[in-house]
Amino acid sequence: SVSSALVYLGNGMVFVGSQFANSQLVQILDNPVPVSAVNSSGGEESEDGMNPLEETTYLQTLEEYTNLGPIVDFDLRPTGDESKDD
């Protein structure tokens, strides 16, 4: 889904916020990792043990936050002096 906010938090951590889908905390990795752990393409592996035809990514999802929206109704109340009566 389309993100509505990208916030770099340092140390390779990025918060990906979304209005319509779940938000995520992802980590940018220094080296690529296979998208799937299953080697299903049948190609040869390179010297580093990875299949050169296998899909890789530099992103790892650490946490996913459930989207509670859209929130369509809410009530704002003034936060002034508590001693006053309305």
Secondary structure as GFF3:
##gff-version 3
##sequence-region A 1 86
A	DSSP	beta_strand	5	10	.	.	.	ID=ss1
A	DSSP	beta_strand	13	17	.	.	.	ID=ss2
A	DSSP	beta_strand	23	34	.	.	.	ID=ss3
A	DSSP	beta_strand	56	65	.	.	.	ID=ss4
###
